[in-house]
């Protein structure tokens, strides 16, 4: 019977428990600490997700002005 595979980084393929694995709070992509992007006190898979987390979408601003 094969051994169960650990969770692995979607970018470099490293596996837990050898490295720390994080999940992006925006898109739920799994990345290791080395491949991750740290911003705004959180760990993201990319700078794009970090910017979207902090600034949101242009449509969000339109929704607020209509209220």
URQUIGI-V405398 format. One record per pair of residues at least 24 apart in sequence whose ideal C-beta (glycine too) atoms are under 6 Angstrom apart, sorted by the first residue. I is the first residue (numbers start at 1). J is the second residue. D is the distance in whole Angstrom. If there is no record, write none. Layout:
I_J_D ; I_J_D
This chain:
9_35_6 ; 11_35_4 ; 24_49_5 ; 26_52_6 ; 26_53_5
